[in-house]
Amino acid sequence: MADPIVLTDDNFQAEVLDSQEPVLVDVGATWCGPCRTLEPIVHELATEFAGRAKVAKLDADDHPATVAKYQIRGLPTLLFFKDGEVQDAHVGVAAKSQLAEKLDALSQAA
């Protein structure tokens, strides 16, 4: 099983903004119950989309600069990036199928 990439304020540019592949960024925190509910789904997506898209996690408490830049107000927040731009966002827990559909659409769009 593939693990999501662990993001920091320092590697966000290289891993997300400069990525050739679409990227799903899960912004959460260790104290956030809904974030923990989403965690197994994020791990499954990382495995299923390996080679087609990146799946990454960002701890909101540890990386406030990135949280502020994207004006994240609620956790968990899922950001879908393509070509360095946010294409879609979802706040709260979501079904795996819903997230996979969004990621799939981005990974197929040329």
ChimeraX attribute file (.defattr): number of C-alpha atoms within 10 A of each C-alpha:
attribute: neighborCount
match mode: 1-to-1
recipient: residues
	/A:1	10
	/A:2	14
	/A:3	15
	/A:4	22
	/A:5	17
	/A:6	15
	/A:7	21
	/A:8	18
	/A:9	14
	/A:10	11
	/A:11	11
	/A:12	17
	/A:13	13
	/A:14	11
	/A:15	20
	/A:16	25
	/A:17	18
	/A:18	13
	/A:19	17
	/A:20	14
	/A:21	19
	/A:22	27
	/A:23	28
	/A:24	29
	/A:25	25
	/A:26	29
	/A:27	24
	/A:28	25
	/A:29	18
	/A:30	11
	/A:31	9
	/A:32	11
	/A:33	13
	/A:34	16
	/A:35	20
	/A:36	15
	/A:37	13
	/A:38	18
	/A:39	17
	/A:40	12
	/A:41	17
	/A:42	25
	/A:43	18
	/A:44	17
	/A:45	25
	/A:46	22
	/A:47	16
	/A:48	15
	/A:49	17
	/A:50	14
	/A:51	10
	/A:52	17
	/A:53	24
	/A:54	24
	/A:55	28
	/A:56	24
	/A:57	21
	/A:58	24
	/A:59	19
	/A:60	22
	/A:61	13
	/A:62	12
	/A:63	15
	/A:64	14
	/A:65	14
	/A:66	19
	/A:67	19
	/A:68	11
	/A:69	8
	/A:70	10
	/A:71	9
	/A:72	17
	/A:73	10
	/A:74	12
	/A:75	19
	/A:76	26
	/A:77	21
	/A:78	24
	/A:79	20
	/A:80	23
	/A:81	23
	/A:82	22
	/A:83	14
	/A:84	18
	/A:85	14
	/A:86	16
	/A:87	14
	/A:88	14
	/A:89	14
	/A:90	15
	/A:91	15
	/A:92	13
	/A:93	19
	/A:94	15
	/A:95	9
	/A:96	14
	/A:97	11
	/A:98	10
	/A:99	18
	/A:100	18
	/A:101	11
	/A:102	15
	/A:103	24
	/A:104	15
	/A:105	11
	/A:106	21
	/A:107	18
	/A:108	10
	/A:109	8
	/A:110	5
